[in-house]
């Protein structure tokens, strides 16, 4: 990671459905418009966190 910080990497299994549940929860509790998932900035952010997320 930048700035001299170290990352602790571990085995990780990406769960698409779990991620979608968390995304839906975020949209609901913050009352975001559903269209936000189509915004270029949001898509780039998600891709930077997990390229497998669709």
PDB file of N, CA, C and O in Angstrom:
ATOM      1  N   UNK A   1       0.846  -1.170   0.000  1.00  0.00           N
ATOM      2  CA  UNK A   1       0.000   0.000   0.000  1.00  0.00           C
ATOM      3  C   UNK A   1       0.894   1.237   0.000  1.00  0.00           C
ATOM      4  O   UNK A   1       2.030   1.169   0.469  1.00  0.00           O
ATOM      5  N   UNK A   2       0.416   2.339  -0.505  1.00  0.00           N
ATOM      6  CA  UNK A   2       1.207   3.557  -0.593  1.00  0.00           C
ATOM      7  C   UNK A   2       1.523   4.154   0.769  1.00  0.00           C
ATOM      8  O   UNK A   2       0.906   3.805   1.776  1.00  0.00           O
ATOM      9  N   UNK A   3       2.480   5.045   0.784  1.00  0.00           N
ATOM     10  CA  UNK A   3       2.815   5.760   2.001  1.00  0.00           C
ATOM     11  C   UNK A   3       3.586   4.941   3.015  1.00  0.00           C
ATOM     12  O   UNK A   3       3.573   5.261   4.204  1.00  0.00           O
ATOM     13  N   UNK A   4       4.262   3.883   2.567  1.00  0.00           N
ATOM     14  CA  UNK A   4       5.053   3.087   3.489  1.00  0.00           C
ATOM     15  C   UNK A   4       4.260   2.137   4.358  1.00  0.00           C
ATOM     16  O   UNK A   4       4.835   1.495   5.236  1.00  0.00           O
ATOM     17  N   UNK A   5       2.973   2.024   4.148  1.00  0.00           N
ATOM     18  CA  UNK A   5       2.149   1.109   4.935  1.00  0.00           C
ATOM     19  C   UNK A   5       2.230  -0.283   4.335  1.00  0.00           C
ATOM     20  O   UNK A   5       2.382  -0.434   3.123  1.00  0.00           O
ATOM     21  N   UNK A   6       2.130  -1.288   5.170  1.00  0.00           N
ATOM     22  CA  UNK A   6       2.172  -2.667   4.702  1.00  0.00           C
ATOM     23  C   UNK A   6       0.783  -3.280   4.743  1.00  0.00           C
ATOM     24  O   UNK A   6      -0.028  -2.963   5.613  1.00  0.00           O
ATOM     25  N   UNK A   7       0.527  -4.149   3.803  1.00  0.00           N
ATOM     26  CA  UNK A   7      -0.749  -4.860   3.752  1.00  0.00           C
ATOM     27  C   UNK A   7      -0.538  -6.272   4.264  1.00  0.00           C
ATOM     28  O   UNK A   7       0.487  -6.893   3.982  1.00  0.00           O
ATOM     29  N   UNK A   8      -1.487  -6.773   5.002  1.00  0.00           N
ATOM     30  CA  UNK A   8      -1.461  -8.141   5.488  1.00  0.00           C
ATOM     31  C   UNK A   8      -2.391  -8.955   4.591  1.00  0.00           C
ATOM     32  O   UNK A   8      -3.613  -8.867   4.709  1.00  0.00           O
ATOM     33  N   UNK A   9      -1.801  -9.747   3.692  1.00  0.00           N
ATOM     34  CA  UNK A   9      -2.603 -10.515   2.749  1.00  0.00           C
ATOM     35  C   UNK A   9      -2.906 -11.895   3.318  1.00  0.00           C
ATOM     36  O   UNK A   9      -2.034 -12.577   3.857  1.00  0.00           O
ATOM     37  N   UNK A  10      -4.162 -12.280   3.179  1.00  0.00           N
ATOM     38  CA  UNK A  10      -4.611 -13.585   3.633  1.00  0.00           C
ATOM     39  C   UNK A  10      -5.435 -14.212   2.523  1.00  0.00           C
ATOM     40  O   UNK A  10      -5.833 -13.528   1.580  1.00  0.00           O
ATOM     41  N   UNK A  11      -5.692 -15.499   2.628  1.00  0.00           N
ATOM     42  CA  UNK A  11      -6.596 -16.139   1.677  1.00  0.00           C
ATOM     43  C   UNK A  11      -7.973 -15.513   1.830  1.00  0.00           C
ATOM     44  O   UNK A  11      -8.458 -15.301   2.941  1.00  0.00           O
ATOM     45  N   UNK A  12      -8.585 -15.226   0.707  1.00  0.00           N
ATOM     46  CA  UNK A  12      -9.886 -14.559   0.718  1.00  0.00           C
ATOM     47  C   UNK A  12     -10.740 -15.157  -0.386  1.00  0.00           C
ATOM     48  O   UNK A  12     -10.290 -15.273  -1.526  1.00  0.00           O
ATOM     49  N   UNK A  13     -11.963 -15.536  -0.059  1.00  0.00           N
ATOM     50  CA  UNK A  13     -12.919 -16.032  -1.032  1.00  0.00           C
ATOM     51  C   UNK A  13     -13.972 -14.965  -1.260  1.00  0.00           C
ATOM     52  O   UNK A  13     -14.734 -14.627  -0.355  1.00  0.00           O
ATOM     53  N   UNK A  14     -14.010 -14.438  -2.474  1.00  0.00           N
ATOM     54  CA  UNK A  14     -14.978 -13.403  -2.825  1.00  0.00           C
ATOM     55  C   UNK A  14     -16.358 -14.029  -2.994  1.00  0.00           C
ATOM     56  O   UNK A  14     -16.509 -15.030  -3.696  1.00  0.00           O
ATOM     57  N   UNK A  15     -17.369 -13.437  -2.347  1.00  0.00           N
ATOM     58  CA  UNK A  15     -18.746 -13.915  -2.417  1.00  0.00           C
ATOM     59  C   UNK A  15     -19.598 -12.821  -3.042  1.00  0.00           C
ATOM     60  O   UNK A  15     -19.948 -11.840  -2.386  1.00  0.00           O
ATOM     61  N   UNK A  16     -19.929 -13.001  -4.316  1.00  0.00           N
ATOM     62  CA  UNK A  16     -20.705 -12.007  -5.064  1.00  0.00           C
ATOM     63  C   UNK A  16     -22.038 -11.695  -4.378  1.00  0.00           C
ATOM     64  O   UNK A  16     -22.410 -10.528  -4.259  1.00  0.00           O
ATOM     65  N   UNK A  17     -22.743 -12.707  -3.935  1.00  0.00           N
ATOM     66  CA  UNK A  17     -24.052 -12.493  -3.310  1.00  0.00           C
ATOM     67  C   UNK A  17     -23.935 -11.734  -1.990  1.00  0.00           C
ATOM     68  O   UNK A  17     -24.761 -10.870  -1.696  1.00  0.00           O
ATOM     69  N   UNK A  18     -22.929 -12.049  -1.207  1.00  0.00           N
ATOM     70  CA  UNK A  18     -22.724 -11.326   0.056  1.00  0.00           C
ATOM     71  C   UNK A  18     -22.433  -9.858  -0.218  1.00  0.00           C
ATOM     72  O   UNK A  18     -22.936  -8.980   0.483  1.00  0.00           O
ATOM     73  N   UNK A  19     -21.625  -9.592  -1.230  1.00  0.00           N
ATOM     74  CA  UNK A  19     -21.318  -8.207  -1.598  1.00  0.00           C
ATOM     75  C   UNK A  19     -22.569  -7.470  -2.052  1.00  0.00           C
ATOM     76  O   UNK A  19     -22.761  -6.303  -1.713  1.00  0.00           O
ATOM     77  N   UNK A  20     -23.414  -8.139  -2.811  1.00  0.00           N
ATOM     78  CA  UNK A  20     -24.664  -7.513  -3.269  1.00  0.00           C
ATOM     79  C   UNK A  20     -25.593  -7.194  -2.103  1.00  0.00           C
ATOM     80  O   UNK A  20     -26.271  -6.166  -2.104  1.00  0.00           O
ATOM     81  N   UNK A  21     -25.620  -8.075  -1.116  1.00  0.00           N
ATOM     82  CA  UNK A  21     -26.443  -7.814   0.073  1.00  0.00           C
ATOM     83  C   UNK A  21     -25.953  -6.570   0.813  1.00  0.00           C
ATOM     84  O   UNK A  21     -26.754  -5.744   1.251  1.00  0.00           O
ATOM     85  N   UNK A  22     -24.641  -6.446   0.949  1.00  0.00           N
ATOM     86  CA  UNK A  22     -24.083  -5.280   1.624  1.00  0.00           C
ATOM     87  C   UNK A  22     -24.348  -4.000   0.826  1.00  0.00           C
ATOM     88  O   UNK A  22     -24.629  -2.948   1.402  1.00  0.00           O
ATOM     89  N   UNK A  23     -24.256  -4.098  -0.494  1.00  0.00           N
ATOM     90  CA  UNK A  23     -24.544  -2.948  -1.351  1.00  0.00           C
ATOM     91  C   UNK A  23     -26.012  -2.535  -1.205  1.00  0.00           C
ATOM     92  O   UNK A  23     -26.310  -1.348  -1.066  1.00  0.00           O
ATOM     93  N   UNK A  24     -26.916  -3.494  -1.234  1.00  0.00           N
ATOM     94  CA  UNK A  24     -28.342  -3.191  -1.082  1.00  0.00           C
ATOM     95  C   UNK A  24     -28.617  -2.562   0.276  1.00  0.00           C
ATOM     96  O   UNK A  24     -29.379  -1.600   0.373  1.00  0.00           O
ATOM     97  N   UNK A  25     -28.005  -3.094   1.313  1.00  0.00           N
ATOM     98  CA  UNK A  25     -28.178  -2.531   2.662  1.00  0.00           C
ATOM     99  C   UNK A  25     -27.716  -1.076   2.702  1.00  0.00           C
ATOM    100  O   UNK A  25     -28.402  -0.222   3.264  1.00  0.00           O
ATOM    101  N   UNK A  26     -26.547  -0.789   2.103  1.00  0.00           N
ATOM    102  CA  UNK A  26     -26.020   0.577   2.071  1.00  0.00           C
ATOM    103  C   UNK A  26     -26.987   1.521   1.345  1.00  0.00           C
ATOM    104  O   UNK A  26     -27.253   2.629   1.810  1.00  0.00           O
ATOM    105  N   UNK A  27     -27.506   1.067   0.205  1.00  0.00           N
ATOM    106  CA  UNK A  27     -28.437   1.898  -0.570  1.00  0.00           C
ATOM    107  C   UNK A  27     -29.702   2.175   0.237  1.00  0.00           C
ATOM    108  O   UNK A  27     -30.211   3.296   0.225  1.00  0.00           O
ATOM    109  N   UNK A  28     -30.205   1.177   0.928  1.00  0.00           N
ATOM    110  CA  UNK A  28     -31.447   1.322   1.695  1.00  0.00           C
ATOM    111  C   UNK A  28     -31.269   2.234   2.900  1.00  0.00           C
ATOM    112  O   UNK A  28     -32.064   3.154   3.097  1.00  0.00           O
ATOM    113  N   UNK A  29     -30.233   1.996   3.716  1.00  0.00           N
ATOM    114  CA  UNK A  29     -30.117   2.776   4.952  1.00  0.00           C
ATOM    115  C   UNK A  29     -29.735   4.232   4.696  1.00  0.00           C
ATOM    116  O   UNK A  29     -30.067   5.114   5.488  1.00  0.00           O
ATOM    117  N   UNK A  30     -29.027   4.483   3.574  1.00  0.00           N
ATOM    118  CA  UNK A  30     -28.630   5.863   3.278  1.00  0.00           C
ATOM    119  C   UNK A  30     -29.565   6.532   2.271  1.00  0.00           C
ATOM    120  O   UNK A  30     -29.394   7.703   1.932  1.00  0.00           O
ATOM    121  N   UNK A  31     -30.564   5.766   1.793  1.00  0.00           N
ATOM    122  CA  UNK A  31     -31.550   6.265   0.831  1.00  0.00           C
ATOM    123  C   UNK A  31     -30.894   6.812  -0.433  1.00  0.00           C
ATOM    124  O   UNK A  31     -31.296   7.846  -0.966  1.00  0.00           O
ATOM    125  N   UNK A  32     -29.860   6.081  -0.904  1.00  0.00           N
ATOM    126  CA  UNK A  32     -29.205   6.453  -2.164  1.00  0.00           C
ATOM    127  C   UNK A  32     -30.110   6.062  -3.318  1.00  0.00           C
ATOM    128  O   UNK A  32     -30.888   5.115  -3.199  1.00  0.00           O
ATOM    129  N   UNK A  33     -30.023   6.779  -4.440  1.00  0.00           N
ATOM    130  CA  UNK A  33     -30.812   6.361  -5.609  1.00  0.00           C
ATOM    131  C   UNK A  33     -30.230   5.059  -6.167  1.00  0.00           C
ATOM    132  O   UNK A  33     -29.014   4.868  -6.165  1.00  0.00           O
ATOM    133  N   UNK A  34     -31.091   4.175  -6.638  1.00  0.00           N
ATOM    134  CA  UNK A  34     -30.627   2.904  -7.191  1.00  0.00           C
ATOM    135  C   UNK A  34     -29.689   3.108  -8.378  1.00  0.00           C
ATOM    136  O   UNK A  34     -28.825   2.273  -8.645  1.00  0.00           O
ATOM    137  N   UNK A  35     -29.862   4.204  -9.077  1.00  0.00           N
ATOM    138  CA  UNK A  35     -29.038   4.468 -10.255  1.00  0.00           C
ATOM    139  C   UNK A  35     -27.572   4.715  -9.908  1.00  0.00           C
ATOM    140  O   UNK A  35     -26.729   4.734 -10.804  1.00  0.00           O
ATOM    141  N   UNK A  36     -27.253   4.904  -8.637  1.00  0.00           N
ATOM    142  CA  UNK A  36     -25.858   5.182  -8.270  1.00  0.00           C
ATOM    143  C   UNK A  36     -24.929   4.054  -8.678  1.00  0.00           C
ATOM    144  O   UNK A  36     -23.742   4.287  -8.907  1.00  0.00           O
ATOM    145  N   UNK A  37     -25.454   2.818  -8.775  1.00  0.00           N
ATOM    146  CA  UNK A  37     -24.594   1.688  -9.133  1.00  0.00           C
ATOM    147  C   UNK A  37     -24.174   1.742 -10.597  1.00  0.00           C
ATOM    148  O   UNK A  37     -23.297   0.988 -11.019  1.00  0.00           O
ATOM    149  N   UNK A  38     -24.792   2.622 -11.370  1.00  0.00           N
ATOM    150  CA  UNK A  38     -24.422   2.789 -12.769  1.00  0.00           C
ATOM    151  C   UNK A  38     -23.464   3.944 -12.983  1.00  0.00           C
ATOM    152  O   UNK A  38     -22.970   4.131 -14.095  1.00  0.00           O
ATOM    153  N   UNK A  39     -23.188   4.722 -11.952  1.00  0.00           N
ATOM    154  CA  UNK A  39     -22.287   5.864 -12.077  1.00  0.00           C
ATOM    155  C   UNK A  39     -20.857   5.389 -12.300  1.00  0.00           C
ATOM    156  O   UNK A  39     -20.403   4.438 -11.663  1.00  0.00           O
ATOM    157  N   UNK A  40     -20.158   6.050 -13.200  1.00  0.00           N
ATOM    158  CA  UNK A  40     -18.792   5.668 -13.546  1.00  0.00           C
ATOM    159  C   UNK A  40     -17.885   5.665 -12.317  1.00  0.00           C
ATOM    160  O   UNK A  40     -17.097   4.737 -12.135  1.00  0.00           O
ATOM    161  N   UNK A  41     -17.985   6.669 -11.493  1.00  0.00           N
ATOM    162  CA  UNK A  41     -17.136   6.747 -10.304  1.00  0.00           C
ATOM    163  C   UNK A  41     -17.369   5.593  -9.351  1.00  0.00           C
ATOM    164  O   UNK A  41     -16.418   5.043  -8.795  1.00  0.00           O
ATOM    165  N   UNK A  42     -18.615   5.224  -9.159  1.00  0.00           N
ATOM    166  CA  UNK A  42     -18.932   4.107  -8.272  1.00  0.00           C
ATOM    167  C   UNK A  42     -18.385   2.801  -8.834  1.00  0.00           C
ATOM    168  O   UNK A  42     -17.827   1.985  -8.100  1.00  0.00           O
ATOM    169  N   UNK A  43     -18.549   2.610 -10.140  1.00  0.00           N
ATOM    170  CA  UNK A  43     -18.059   1.386 -10.780  1.00  0.00           C
ATOM    171  C   UNK A  43     -16.531   1.285 -10.698  1.00  0.00           C
ATOM    172  O   UNK A  43     -15.987   0.208 -10.458  1.00  0.00           O
ATOM    173  N   UNK A  44     -15.855   2.400 -10.895  1.00  0.00           N
ATOM    174  CA  UNK A  44     -14.393   2.391 -10.806  1.00  0.00           C
ATOM    175  C   UNK A  44     -13.947   2.079  -9.381  1.00  0.00           C
ATOM    176  O   UNK A  44     -12.981   1.345  -9.174  1.00  0.00           O
ATOM    177  N   UNK A  45     -14.650   2.635  -8.405  1.00  0.00           N
ATOM    178  CA  UNK A  45     -14.323   2.367  -7.007  1.00  0.00           C
ATOM    179  C   UNK A  45     -14.495   0.887  -6.686  1.00  0.00           C
ATOM    180  O   UNK A  45     -13.607   0.272  -6.095  1.00  0.00           O
ATOM    181  N   UNK A  46     -15.630   0.315  -7.071  1.00  0.00           N
ATOM    182  CA  UNK A  46     -15.881  -1.107  -6.810  1.00  0.00           C
ATOM    183  C   UNK A  46     -14.828  -1.980  -7.493  1.00  0.00           C
ATOM    184  O   UNK A  46     -14.345  -2.950  -6.910  1.00  0.00           O
ATOM    185  N   UNK A  47     -14.483  -1.635  -8.714  1.00  0.00           N
ATOM    186  CA  UNK A  47     -13.478  -2.408  -9.439  1.00  0.00           C
ATOM    187  C   UNK A  47     -12.116  -2.338  -8.742  1.00  0.00           C
ATOM    188  O   UNK A  47     -11.364  -3.313  -8.735  1.00  0.00           O
ATOM    189  N   UNK A  48     -11.808  -1.185  -8.162  1.00  0.00           N
ATOM    190  CA  UNK A  48     -10.525  -1.047  -7.475  1.00  0.00           C
ATOM    191  C   UNK A  48     -10.474  -1.910  -6.215  1.00  0.00           C
ATOM    192  O   UNK A  48      -9.402  -2.352  -5.803  1.00  0.00           O
ATOM    193  N   UNK A  49     -11.627  -2.146  -5.610  1.00  0.00           N
ATOM    194  CA  UNK A  49     -11.683  -2.988  -4.402  1.00  0.00           C
ATOM    195  C   UNK A  49     -11.711  -4.472  -4.754  1.00  0.00           C
ATOM    196  O   UNK A  49     -11.026  -5.285  -4.135  1.00  0.00           O
ATOM    197  N   UNK A  50     -12.519  -4.809  -5.764  1.00  0.00           N
ATOM    198  CA  UNK A  50     -12.677  -6.215  -6.145  1.00  0.00           C
ATOM    199  C   UNK A  50     -13.026  -6.287  -7.627  1.00  0.00           C
ATOM    200  O   UNK A  50     -14.186  -6.115  -8.002  1.00  0.00           O
ATOM    201  N   UNK A  51     -12.027  -6.540  -8.470  1.00  0.00           N
ATOM    202  CA  UNK A  51     -12.273  -6.583  -9.913  1.00  0.00           C
ATOM    203  C   UNK A  51     -13.320  -7.604 -10.338  1.00  0.00           C
ATOM    204  O   UNK A  51     -13.888  -7.476 -11.423  1.00  0.00           O
ATOM    205  N   UNK A  52     -13.592  -8.609  -9.521  1.00  0.00           N
ATOM    206  CA  UNK A  52     -14.580  -9.639  -9.869  1.00  0.00           C
ATOM    207  C   UNK A  52     -16.018  -9.205  -9.626  1.00  0.00           C
ATOM    208  O   UNK A  52     -16.949  -9.878 -10.068  1.00  0.00           O
ATOM    209  N   UNK A  53     -16.214  -8.082  -8.924  1.00  0.00           N
ATOM    210  CA  UNK A  53     -17.574  -7.653  -8.580  1.00  0.00           C
ATOM    211  C   UNK A  53     -18.313  -7.178  -9.825  1.00  0.00           C
ATOM    212  O   UNK A  53     -17.822  -6.317 -10.554  1.00  0.00           O
ATOM    213  N   UNK A  54     -19.488  -7.738 -10.063  1.00  0.00           N
ATOM    214  CA  UNK A  54     -20.319  -7.342 -11.211  1.00  0.00           C
ATOM    215  C   UNK A  54     -21.597  -6.714 -10.710  1.00  0.00           C
ATOM    216  O   UNK A  54     -22.441  -6.308 -11.509  1.00  0.00           O
TER     217      UNK A  54
END
